[in-house]
Structure formats: C-alpha cells, structure tokens
C-alpha cells in the first residue's frame, strides 16, 4: 500500500498512551547535512559559472558579488526549509510536514513500515542524535521518510509502535507488502518479533566481521580499479579551471618523469596500484568497520561503519533470494560474499547504499559460510548443494560463437591493414613495411612518421573483447547447474561476468518461465532458459545459457507445479 501524502486524522483511543499530537522540529545540526548536500551541487555550479563568466570578461568584483549572492540565497533557503519541516507521532502513523510555499504532509502508517533504519554520524553522537529513515517498501516519491538529527530514542520508540501495530493487525496480508506469499504468513513472522509476554524479542548477535575480514574484502575487491577512471576524468576536468600553459607544463613533467626509463614506468604503475589499494582499504574500513549482523525475531539488523554507524533492518519474510557470490580471486582464496534479494528497493538515497542494499556478509571464508547462514536464516535451511551440471558436454554451443566472432574481427583488421599498406607502398615505391600514412612530403610530421603496419595493433581490441567473452562463456560452461530441494526451493549455480554465483530461492518467487531455442539447436534439443524473479536489488533471474530440452521440461514442470499430486520433484544431496 502506498503511504498517504495528505493529512490523516488520528483514529483510535489513547489506550496505548504513546501518542504525541504536537509537531517537533529536528535539531539545528540537521542543517549541516542539508547544506552539505546542497553544497556538493552548488560548488560544481559555481565553478562552471566562473568559467562562463571568464569568457564575458566580467569584473572580478561583479563575479564575487554574484557568487556571494548565490551562496547567501541558498543558505537562507535551506534554513527556511528546515524551520518549516516538522514531524509528529500520531496514534496510527508518522506524519512529516514540509514545504515553504506548498505544504506537503507525508504520512506512513505504522503497520505499513517495513523497517526503521538508523545512522549515527560521528558529529551527532555527542548530542545523542541520529539520522532515521522509515522505509515503507515502495519506490515512488514519499515511500520513505528521512529525519536528520533526531533524538536517539526516537527510532526505538517508532520500532515499538511499528511492531505493536503489525502484531495487532487483523488482516495479515494488509500489514505487509503485497509480495508475501501464502506460505509466509505475516502473523507468524510478526509473532517472532515478540517474546510471548508482549515485549520485544531479544537481539542475538549472529555474525561480527573482524579487522582481518575487512582487510580481506578490501584486498580482493577489484572494484577499486574503477577509481582510476574517476581519477582520470578529474584530471581532465582540471583543464577547464587551470590555465592551459600550467596544465600542459605539469602534464609534460609528469609524463617525462614516469616514462624516463623502464624502471620508472614499472615504479609508476606500482605506485598507482598501491595508492588505489590504500584507498580501497580506507574506504572498506569506513564502510565495514565492526560489521555486525543481529537477529531480532523475524528481522535481520545490519550494523556497520566507522565514522557513521548505520543500522539497516531487513524483515526475513521479505527476502526473495539468497545469493552467494565469488570473484575469480575470491574463489582461489576460498572466500565468498552474500546478498539477499528483496522485493523492495529500500530507502537508500545514494549510489553506495543502493549498491550495498541487501548485503549481509561482505566477505567470509567458505568453511564458515553455510554454518553462519544457518544461524542467520534458519528458515531457509541453507546447506552446500549437490547440483546437476546442465551445460556439461554443450561447450560448442557456448564457445563457438565468440571464438568465430573474434577470429573474423581480427582477420578483417589484419587483411584491411595489410591491403592498405600494400596500396601505400605501390603509390610511393617503398617497401610495404616502410609505408606511412602520408605521401612522404612531410616526413617529420606525425602522419609522415606513422607506419601503416602499426595499425595492426588495433587487432588487440577485438582480441581482448573476444577473450573476455570466451572466458565468461567458459565459466558458465563449468558452473551452470541446479538442484531441487524440499519445500519448493531451488538452488541455481552459474557465472555472471567473471564471477561465480549460487542462488537459493523458492518456487513462489518465480514469475514465469522463458524458453528460447535457436533454429540450429532444435535438432540437438538444446535451449536457453530464464526464470525471472521479483527482486529489486541484485540478480533478478535464474538463467541457463545452454541446457538440454529434457532438463528444461523438468524445470518447467517444477516451476508451474505440474505433477504435485504425485509428490514433489526434488534432488537429494
């Protein structure tokens, strides 16, 4: 159900004695977060405007006046917006009022709240304040409420109101998201959140990452290499701000220093990679320091962070999939990471939170993996599966196409460059190996010195792309498979890119069955199969790139529930 965007009168009595009908304003420290978020945008805007103003030859005083006016107006607007923002705890809902010219009231009933997430930045801790995000599970505007710099007791109080409202709900399916199946009765899951005496269930620590685990995650997280592209883009953007002669002089100095000799090139590469690795370690410590997973009744509570401690609540009944991921490096080191797939997008607002949404184990040794998961999610009864390999013996259907495509592309480049070199050589009367792009009139220019055969290096582009595709398909060939478990569950293994994936899910989470077959595969009885899932984060499908038709039919019958009268179909490991 979508949270209301209008004021709803409080209904019911004061029997619980916990209603507050007065409006409250967040602490003035919340202005720091508002101005910081606005400042990240305005700094780029001001720098761009300075570049534009420089082309109009405006006076320095006028430019400073425009910049100061922009900053002052922005700060005044943020202060006015903060003063107009209020929140209130009603008998049955949390209401937030905001807006300067148009007043907007956002109301989320307690029984529609999926989670109350908390972050505790270091700047707020001395004042006993936190930032709280109330998630209703939707993705539309107003589906979540974020309140910065509120009393640290408010999230606990709101959590109790949410549990009481959900436990007292007479219609179980109206108290949770619409994706809950009949097998996941909400009343049972919510009953687990209470100790039987009307109190909240006790929190039990099920996992805590050590410093060693965090360092292992940082060292094996190859995503830090993407920071090189960001750094390169930042350096290129400096050209618009720094004078051209200064930029070119600095660039030439760096290039000469780093390419002076073979040793300097090697040292430069090592220095850059070491710097990126240090950045990765620092970022990992900032995100995952004292990473903890707690179990509280029917909920998982993820707590992490060094400077800002964040607490994220995941209702177990909303988990659609459990995905175990391994990069090639982590597979060699016997390490894994685990993410749960959810039917809601959550209340994450920045890219980093969206990427980490649903992550319950950043890195863990394989020998501890399934024991930890059983303690964390006993409802799923996770164990190491014995899968049926579906791509075994079908390598030609996976590898032939990328190999032929790569061979054709490389051959075309080689033939084209060789033919062009022979043509240039016949026109200039020189050997083909000495043919250049120019007619020889200006041998000192770049075109006159560039040999045509040097273009053969272009063949590395399709060769690299083709090699990557062949590697990905080879990994699928040796990893794709499945096992049918008890209680309508399935585990599917495979590869995504250059990483290995193991996914557990339930038949009720599968939306449909998509079978595809190419004309030249019909006679061999080879198809492709997709089983889409209703998952808003992470992988949202079970995929078999090549699979025999009899296996496809077996999975089709299982997914559609055919033959249940004669007993469930399952594989015993």
HELIX and SHEET records of a PDB file:
HELIX    1   1 UNK A   30  UNK A   55  1                                  26    
HELIX    2   2 UNK A   60  UNK A   84  1                                  25    
HELIX    3   3 UNK A  110  UNK A  112  5                                   3    
HELIX    4   4 UNK A  122  UNK A  125  1                                   4    
HELIX    5   5 UNK A  152  UNK A  167  1                                  16    
HELIX    6   6 UNK A  172  UNK A  174  5                                   3    
HELIX    7   7 UNK A  186  UNK A  191  1                                   6    
HELIX    8   8 UNK A  211  UNK A  220  1                                  10    
HELIX    9   9 UNK A  222  UNK A  225  5                                   4    
HELIX   10  10 UNK A  226  UNK A  237  1                                  12    
HELIX   11  11 UNK A  238  UNK A  240  5                                   3    
HELIX   12  12 UNK A  244  UNK A  258  1                                  15    
HELIX   13  13 UNK A  262  UNK A  288  1                                  27    
HELIX   14  14 UNK A  316  UNK A  318  5                                   3    
HELIX   15  15 UNK A  328  UNK A  332  1                                   5    
HELIX   16  16 UNK A  351  UNK A  356  1                                   6    
HELIX   17  17 UNK A  366  UNK A  376  1                                  11    
HELIX   18  18 UNK A  378  UNK A  380  5                                   3    
HELIX   19  19 UNK A  395  UNK A  428  1                                  34    
HELIX   20  20 UNK A  432  UNK A  434  5                                   3    
HELIX   21  21 UNK A  446  UNK A  449  1                                   4    
HELIX   22  22 UNK A  452  UNK A  458  5                                   7    
HELIX   23  23 UNK A  459  UNK A  479  1                                  21    
HELIX   24  24 UNK A  486  UNK A  488  5                                   3    
HELIX   25  25 UNK A  507  UNK A  509  5                                   3    
HELIX   26  26 UNK A  519  UNK A  521  5                                   3    
HELIX   27  27 UNK A  549  UNK A  560  1                                  12    
HELIX   28  28 UNK A  564  UNK A  566  5                                   3    
SHEET    1   A 3 UNK A  86  UNK A  89  0                                        
SHEET    2   A 3 UNK A  93  UNK A  98 -1                                        
SHEET    3   A 3 UNK A 104  UNK A 109 -1                                        
SHEET    1   B 7 UNK A 144  UNK A 151  0                                        
SHEET    2   B 7 UNK A 129  UNK A 135 -1                                        
SHEET    3   B 7 UNK A 115  UNK A 121 -1                                        
SHEET    4   B 7 UNK A 308  UNK A 315 -1                                        
SHEET    5   B 7 UNK A 299  UNK A 304 -1                                        
SHEET    6   B 7 UNK A 292  UNK A 296 -1                                        
SHEET    7   B 7 UNK A 203  UNK A 208 -1                                        
SHEET    1   C 7 UNK A 359  UNK A 365  0                                        
SHEET    2   C 7 UNK A 335  UNK A 342 -1                                        
SHEET    3   C 7 UNK A 319  UNK A 327 -1                                        
SHEET    4   C 7 UNK A 499  UNK A 506 -1                                        
SHEET    5   C 7 UNK A 489  UNK A 496 -1                                        
SHEET    6   C 7 UNK A 481  UNK A 484 -1                                        
SHEET    7   C 7 UNK A 388  UNK A 389 -1                                        
SHEET    1   D 3 UNK A 514  UNK A 516  0                                        
SHEET    2   D 3 UNK A 526  UNK A 532 -1                                        
SHEET    3   D 3 UNK A 541  UNK A 548 -1                                        
END                                                                             
